């Protein structure tokens, strides 16, 4: 019997050891990357996913601008981190401005910037928001101002030398060893020992040059410097910034690759009107098919945004496309510090803050849920069939994103969609009206269930658009105002009744009332709402953060629409779709190469034209421009129908070209679903007007303009459902392009002059 027991114990021990050996190495790290390139939690091997923002208060312009206003930066960080937590985000990343916290030899400087960064990390840790550290940026600290004379190695060597000069690389190695050995005075932990710092991205956007072997060696030197401090967490490196070096990056000793996505370009200097959802239909990764070493590495998105777009349908659609591409980390660039969000001076092409852009903020909250919920590598089809995906919904025309799960109902604008089971809901967030909440204010609000008949209600103040937030920024010139007013709110939740009680609980909020027919009058703050006669539940959080009301609001405040544009008044029977004297078109260049230009010029005193200048166009390159014309057409249709009862039916293009006997111009009208309708027009050397019947335009692909970045993203789009017949009422954009492959001869030195395009 004793021998039998010993045998059984031996067999059990062997089986136990086999199970232990199949687990990842014991570690205090939160996550690891498995052999298939999947980032997993160490505790239980489940897949990990993180979604959040970049945020820059400790550094550069955000630091200077808030200091200039006399802002307490520690409190500003606390305020913003609370809002990030309130939005349900669980990821933070920023490229550290090494130029502000190092000297030319790479020694770490113990200064205010590093202290505030440590403070920020500690505040994020309190909220369980995880961090990927990017310790090197290569950038100066000026934008949008001039760079300051900072002490760091980045400024001393310049971006071009930092990846090739041995002394510069040695300075970076020295910096990384000191940076990752540094102990955060607020957490009393080094970055390696802090479990909430889950990975490192070695540098932000490297500028590589020279032999590919040197690129691999550079990355390995930086990775080794980090690991020499005891770092055993995942190491990422940017593979998208210089895609021609992608194979050299893939050959390095790293655990994953970082990407970015700016599908609507950058710095348009105005709101980008029209439907941009086709631009985020898919994230293409070409390296999967061309670089074998790319396989089995984890994927992260270090920066993304739908720049210059206010429509809140974009973020959840981007999250869906990221998950389809296999990403497990994505952080928007960049969340505006609340203290300076009224002027949007930090990065004018981005605008995101819970208090100042509530619709976009709720959309980001929905995107975070989508990113963490949707399975990796699953396709949801092609736009517009992919606008509904596993409980999520996006709608460009309604400027809307919605999440409807078993326990959550979030919406970024007015919606008629309903939750699956209102009685099962635990969390509601909105900006606008729904079947559950009708609110006359313009700020965001949150409802969190504390007990069966009790909810915590948090209400943000109203926002008022003063001017285009993406215009050139000016300190002291607000783009958005804040207003604190009592507004009407109706709440229709099962079990709450129509005469529920309301009690203010945040500091200084003494409001107390009973609802009348489910309706209350309420100001910004935090409240407990409870069914009449129900016992009190647990005491909810009293925390509340909101900006003060704007001191003075201009009486000529802008439209409250989320997606304004510049509307042209038209006369009956004609609409000027493109006027080079006044229009601000979006141009597309051949792969961002040199040798291409667009210019305005006067050929004769009375005839201003827009010129496309072509120098040595290569291969299948194309170039051209896009103009938003939706309002022009809508105005014409209204006026023309009233006058004649008919629709306009002819396009007129006044143009001339040089460089060939004829230039084959492609004119495309793009509708609100991204469907193009095109005709090709041979343009001769002499200025003349060409007439194209609208009914001769044929369905085909449309260009995605502004050009997406990185440049390996698709430049053309065709929707899943093609409408064979053009409907003028649905047209939003005019595109004019020259495709090198379509020309009678290859274009090496040519010009195209456009004087006017009109619709009759």
N, C-alpha and C positions, 0 to 999 in steps of 0.2 A: 504494500500500500504506500509506504514511504517513498519507494522508488518511483511509483506511478505519479505521486504528487509532484516529485521533483521534475519528472519528465514533462508534466503538464505546465508547471511553472516555467520551465526552460522554453517550451514552445510559445507560451504567452509572452515571455520576455522578448523572444526573437520577433514575434509579430508586432509587439509594441515598439521595438527598436526600428523595425521596417517602416512603421507609420511615422515615427519621429523623423527618420531620415528623409521622408518624402516631403516634409514641411520646409519652408524657407528657413534660413539661418536665424537663430534667436537674435532679436534686435529690439532696441528701444525706438527705432524709427517708426513713424506712423505708416509709411507706405514703402513698397519696393517695386521694382520692375521685373516681371517674371520672364521666362525664356521665350515667350511669344511676344514680348513687348507690351504687355498689359500692366498698367499700374494698379497694384492691389494693396489693400490694407493688410498690414503685417499680422494684426490680431486674428483675423478670420479668413484671409485670402479672398475676400470679396472684392469686386471691382470698385475702384475709387473714381470719383468725378468731382471737379471743383469749378465753380463759376463765380466771377466777381469783377473787380475793377483794378485799374492803376489809380494812384492817388499820390500827390506830390508835395504836400504842405512842408515837409522838412527841408525842401531844396528849392533853388532857382527862383523863378518868378513867383510861384505860389508863396514861398517864404517871404520874399521882399515885399510883395503887394500887401500881405496881411500885416507884416510888421509896420509898414507905412501907415496903415489904418489904426495902429495901436491895438491890434487884436492880441489877446492872450493865446499864444499858439498851442499850449497844452490843452486849454479848454476847447479851442477850435478843433483839434484832433479828436477829443472826446466826443464832441457834437457830431462830427462827420462819421466817426466809427459807429456811433449809435444808429445813424441813418442807414449805414451799410448793413448793419445787423437787422434793422427794421425791414429792409428790403429782402431779407433772407439770403444774402450773399455769403459764401463760405470761402472766398479766395481773394488774396491781395498780391499784387506784384507791382513793382516799379523799378525802373533802371536807376540805381543809385548814382548820383552825380559825384563820381570819384574825383572829379576835378575840384570839388569843394571840400573833400575830406582826406586828401592825400597831398604829399609833396612830390617833387620831380623824381625822387628815388623810390617812390611807392610806399613811403612810411605813412601809416595811418595817423591822421590828426584827430586828437580828442577835442572836438569843437562842438559848437551849438548845433550844427547840421547833423552830426552823428548822434548827439544826445537826443535830438527830437526824433530821429529815425528809430532809435532804441525805444523811446517813449511810445511811438506809434505802434511798433511791434508788440509792445506789452499790452496796449489797449486792444489791439486786434486779438491777442491771445485770450483776453478776458471774455471776448465774444465768440471764441472758438472759430475764428476766421483764420484759415491757413495761408501761409506765405511761401512763395517761391522768390528767392533773392536773386537779383541780377546786379552783381557788384560793380560792373564796369559799363560805362555808357559811351565813352569817346566824345561826348558832346560838351560844348560850352554851356554856361548857365544863364545865357541872356534871354533867349526867346520868350516873348516877342520884343524884348529890349536888346541892347547891345551886350555882348559878353563882358563880364567883369574880369579883371586880372587875377584869376584864381590861381592857387599854388600848385595844382595837381599835375601829374605826368601827362594826362590827356592834352591839356593846353600846351605844355612844353613841347611835346613831340608832334602833335597834330595827328589827325585821324589816319592819314596815309601811312605813317611810319610805325604806328603802334602794333601792326601785325607782322612787320618785316625787320625792324631795327632790333638787334639783339639786346642793346642796352635798354630800350623801351620795354621789350618783353621781360627782361629781368626785373624792371621796376614793377611790372604787373604781377609777376610771381611773388615779389616781396610784399606787395600790397595785399594780395589774396591770402598769403600766409598770416599776415597780421589781422586782416579783416575777419577771417574765420576762427582765429584764436581769441578775438575780442569778446569780452564778457559784457553782456547787456546789464547795466547797473539796475534796471527796473525789474528784470526777471531773475537776475543772478545766474543766468545761464549763457554759455556761449551759443553761437548760432548752430553749431553742430549738436549741442546737447538739448536744444529747444525742440521739442517734439512737434510744435506747431509750425516750424519752418521745415517744409517737407522736401525741398529740392533746391538746386542752384541752376540758374541759366548763366553760363559763364560771362557772356557779355551781350550787349543789347543789339546793335546792328553793325557788325564788323565790316570794315572796308578792306577786303582781301585783294592782293595782287601778287604777281610772281608765280613761281612753279607751284603746282598743286601739292607736291610733297611738303613744301614749306608750310602750307595751310594746315595740313594734318599734324605736322610737328608742333606748330603754334598751339593748336587746340590741346594736344596731349600735354604740353608743358603747363598750360593753365590748369587743366584737370588734375595733373599730378601735384601742383602747388596746393590746390584745395584739399586733395585727399591726404596730403602730408600732415594736415592738422588733425587727422582722425576722422575726417568726413567720410561717411559711408552711405550717404543718401544719394538719390538719383542725380545725375549730372546731365543737363540739357545744353544744346548749342544751336544757334540760329542757322537754318539751312535754306531759308527762303530769301534772305537779303541779297545774296550773290549766287543765284541758282547755277551759274556756270562752274562754281566750285562745289556743287552738291556732293559729287562723288568723293572729293577730298574730305569733306565734313563727315560723310558716312563712314569713312575709313578710320576715324578717330576713336579713341577709347572713351566713349560716352554712352549714356543710357537712353537718350531720347533727343528729339529734334523740336525746335520751336519755329513757329510760323506766325505771320500776321495777315490781316485782311482789312483792306480799305476798299470795299467794292464800289464806292461812289467817288473815288478820288479824294483829294484833300485841298483845303483852302480855296473853296469856290467863291468866297467873299459874299455870299448871299444864300438864302434858303434854296435848296435844290427842289424844284417842283416836279410833279409827275410821279408815276408809279416806278419805284426803285426795287420792288420785290423780285423782278426777273434777274436783277444783278446779284441776288443772294440765293438763287435757286440751288446752286451747287458749289462746293469748294473742291477745286481740282488739285490733286497732288500728282504731278507727273513723275516723280521719282520712283514711285512704286513699280512702274513698268520699265524703267531704264537703269536703275541702280540696285543690284541684288543685295548689297550691304545695307540698304535702307530698311529691309525687313526686320521685324522683331525688335523694334525700338518704340518707346513710348512717344506720344505726340501731344504737344501743347500749343496753344495760341497765346502768345505773350501780349499782343495788342490787337484790338479790332474796334471798328466803329463804322456806322453808316454816316460818314461825315457830311455836314451841311444838310442833313435830313431831320425834320421835326416829326414826321409821321411815325407814330408809335407801333407800327406793324412790323418794323424791321428786326428788332432784337430777337424775338422768338423764332423768326424764320432763319436768322443766322445761327442760332443755337441748334436748330434742327439740322442744318447743313453741316455744322461742325461735327455733330454726332454721327451723321451719315459717313463722314470722312474718317471717323475713328479717333477724334480728339477726346482727351480726358481732362483737360484744363483749358479754360478760356477766360481772359481778363480784358474787359473793355478799357480803352484809353480815350479820355481819362475823366474820372469823376471830379467835378468842380467843387473845390472847397466852398462851403456855404457862405463864408465871410466875404468872398469876392465873386460869387456866382451871379450877382445882379448885373455885373458888367461883362462877364465872360471874356476876360482879358488873357487868361492863362493860355489856352489853346483855342482860338476863335472858331476853328473848324469843328470842334467838339463842344457839345453843350448838354450836360447831364447833371442834375442835382434834384433830390427829392422835393425840396421846397420850391425850386424855381422852374423845373420841368417835370411836373407831376405825372403827366401822361407817359412820357418816355421812361420815367423812373419805375412806374408800375409795369410797363412793358419789359423792362430789364428784370424785374422781380419774376415775371412770368417766364422769361427766357432762362433764368436760373433754375426754375423748377423743371422746365423742358430739358435742359442740358443734363440735369441729374437723373431725370426720369426715363428719357428715351434710350433705347438700346443702341450700342455702337454698331456702325456699319449697316444699319437698316435704311433702305431707300423708301421715301414717301412719294416718289413719282416726280413729275415735272410740273412747274407752275402752269396753270392755276390749280391743278389737281392736288397739289401738296399744301394747300392752305389750311387743311384740317388734318391734324396728326395726333392721334392717341390722347384726346381730351384737350388739345390746344387748337386754337383757331386764330388766323390772322386775316385781316380785311383792309386792303389799302384804301378803298373808297370811303369806308366808314372810319378810317384812321383808328383802327381797333386791333387789340390783341386780347385774347381771352384764355383763361385756364379754368376748366371745370373738371375737378377730380372728385373722389368720394368725400373728402373732407375740406377741400379748398375751392374757393370761387374768386378769381381775380379778373379784373377787366380794366383796360387802359382808357376807355372812353364809353360813351353811351352804348348800351347793348340791349337787345331783346332776347339774347340767348339766356337759357335758364340752367341752373345747377341740376345735376341728376337727382339729388335728394336733399332738399333744403334742410330737412330735419337732422341730417347727418353732418352738416357743415361745422367745422371748428374754426376756420379762418376765412375772412373776407377782406379783400383790398380792392379799392377802386378809385378812379378819377372819372367822374361822370355818373350816369344813372343806370340802374338795373331793376329787375323785378323785385330785388330785395331791399335796395336803398335808392331813394330819390333825394338828390342833394342839389341845392341851388348855388352852392359855392363852386370854385374852380380849383381848389387844392385837393390833394389826395386824402383818403381816410382809410382806417384799418379797424376791423372788428375781430376780436379774438375771444373765443368762448372760454369762460372761466368756470362755469357750472351749468347744469341743464337749463336754467332760466336766467343766466347772467352773462353779460358780455363786457369786455373792455373795449371802449371806443376811443380812437385817437384821430383827431381832425387837424389837418394842416391848414395854414392860412391861404387866402386867395392869391392867385397870380394874375398880373395884367401885363400883356405884351406891349412894350413901348416902341420897339423897332426891331428890324431884322437882327437876330442874335449872332448871325454869322458874318455880318459886315465887319469892316476894319475896326478893331477894338480901340476904345479910348478910356483910359482911367478916369473915373468920375462921371462917366456918361452911361447910366444904366440902360440895359436892354429889356429888363423885366422888373416890375415893381411888385411889392408885397402889400396886401391889404388885410387888416383884421376887422372883420365885420360879423355881426350875427346873421346867420343864414338858416334857411329852413331845411330840415332833414326829416324824411319819412322812412321808418324802418319797419320792414315786414318780414319778421322771422318767426318760425313756428315756436310756440311755447312762450313767446314774449308778451303777447297781448297787444292791445292798442292803447293802454293807459299805463305803460311801464314807467318806472321812475328813472330819473337821470341825476347823477351826482358827480360834480367835478372833483378830481382827486389830485391833479398836478399842483405844484407850488403856486399858491395865490389864487387858485381857482375854487371859488365858493359857490359856484352855480348849483342850484337844486331845483328840480321841477318834475312835473308829471306830463307825459305825452298826452295829447288830445287827438284822438283818432289816428294814433300811430305817428304823429308829427311833433317835432320839437324845434325850438329855435336855439341855435348853438353857435358858439364861437370856437376858434382854435383852442385845443387843449386835450386833456385825457379825462375820460368819464367812465363811470360804471353805469350801465343800463340794466335794469332788473325787472322781471315780471312783478307786478304789484302784489305785495304780500309774500313774496318768496324770501326765504332766509338768505342772509349774506353768505357768499362763498369766501374763498381765500382772497386776501388783499392783493389786488393786481399791482403791477409796477406803476409807479407814479411818474416815471421818466418821460420827459417831453422836451423836444428841441425844435425850435422854429426861429426864423429870423424876425426881427422887429419890423413893424410896418414902415414902408418907405415914407420919408418925411414929406415929400411933395411929388405928386403924380401929374404929369403933363396932361392937359385936356385933349391933346391930339394923339392919345395913345393908339397903338396899332390894333389891327384886327385880332380877335381872339382865336381865329382859325389856326390850326397847328401847322398848316402847310401853305402859307401865303406865297404869291408870286407877283410880278409887275405886269399889270393888265393894260392892254392897249385898246383905246376906243376906236371902233371901226365905223365906217359909213355903209349904207345899204349897197349891196351888189358887189362889194370887194373887201378883201381883208389883206393887209400887208403882213405876210407871215415872217418875212425877214427883211429888215432894214439895217444895213451896215452902219448907218450914221448913229443909231441909237441902241441896237440890240447887243446884248452881252452873251455871245454864244459860247458853247463848250466845244473845245477842239480835241481832236484825237491825232496823235502823232505816231509814226512808225516805230514801235518798240522803244520809245523814249530816246531814239538815236539823235545824234547831232546831224545837221544838214537839212533840217526841216524848220520852216518858220511860217507864221501867219501874221499878216500885217494889214492895217487899214491904210489907205492912201487915197489921194486925190488925183485921178487921172486928168480931169478937167474941172474947172471951178464949180460946175453944177452937178457933177456926178461922182459921188464917193462910193468906193467899192471895198469889198473884203477880199483880200488876196491870199490864196494858198500858194506858197512857194515850195517847189519840189526840187530837191537836190539828191541825185543818186538813190532813188527809191530802190529797195532791194527785194528780191524774191516775191513773196506773196503779201508784202506790206500794203497797207492802205492808210489813207488819211482823209480828214474831212472835219465836219463840225455838226453840232446839234443845237437846235433852238426849241424851247418850250413854246408851243403855239395853242395850247388848249383853250385859253381864255379868248384868244383872237377868233378862233373858230366858233366857240359858243356864242360870242357876241354877234358874229356875222349871221349865224343860223337864226338867232332870235330876230334880228333886224330884217334879214332877207325874207324870212317866212311871213313876217307881218306885211312887208311891202309887196311881195309877188306870190307868196305861197310856194315858192320853189327853193331848192337847195342849190348852192353854187356847184359847178361841175367841171371847172377848168383851172389847172395850175399854170402860172406864167413865171418863167425863169428868165431873167435878163442877165446875160453872162458873156464872157469871152475867154479864150485860152490860148496859150502859146506852148511850144515845145513839141508839137505834133500837128499834123493837118487837122486832126480832131482829137479832143479829149472826151472820153466816155464818162460822163457824170452820172452817178447813181443817186437818184432822189427818192427818199423813203419817208413815208408817213407812218408813224408808230402809234398804235392805239393804247388804251389804258390796260390792256392785258399783255403788252409787250410784243404784239404781233406787228410785223412790218408789212407795208404795201409799197412796192417799188416799181420804178420805171427808169430805163437808161436813156440818157439824152446826149447825143453827140454835139459837143460845143466847138464851134469854129473859132478862127482867130479874130473875127470882127465882132464887135459888140452888137448883140441882137436879142430879141425876146423869143423864147421858145414856149409853145403852148402844149400842154399835156392833159388830155381828158382824164378826169379822175377815175373813170371806169376802166381805164387801161392799166392802172396800177395793179400788180399781181402780188399775192401773199408770198412772204419770204422772211428770212431772218432779219432782225434789227441789231444794230450795234448797241453795246452796253457802254454808255457814256454818262459821266466822265469815265475815263479808262480805269478799270479795276487795278488794284495793286495788292499783291505782287503781280508782275506782268505775265506770269504763266497762267493766270486765270482766264476763262473764256472771254472773248471779245464780242461774240455774237450770241444771240438767243432766239429760239423759236419756241413758242408755248406748246403745251401738250395738246391743246384743242385749237386748231386753226380755223379761223373764220374766213371762208373763201371770198366774201364780199366786204369791201371797205364800207364802214359806217362813219360818216364824217363826225357825227355827234360824239364818237368815242375816241377821236384822234387827239393826242396830247403833244406829240413831238414831231419836228421836222429834222431829217438827217440828210446831209449832202456829203458824198464821199467819192473818192477816186481809188479804185482797186487796181493795183499794178498788173495783176493777172488778167484783167479784163480789157486792158488798153490795146489799141492796134499795134503800138510799139512800146517797149519798156521805157519808162520815164526816167531820164537822167537829169534834165534841166528844164523845168516847165513851170508855168503859172496858171492858175485859174482865178478869174476875177468874177465875183458875184455882186451885182448891183442891186438886185431886188428879187424877191420871190413873193408872189401874191396868189390869192385864190379868188376866182370870179364865178 
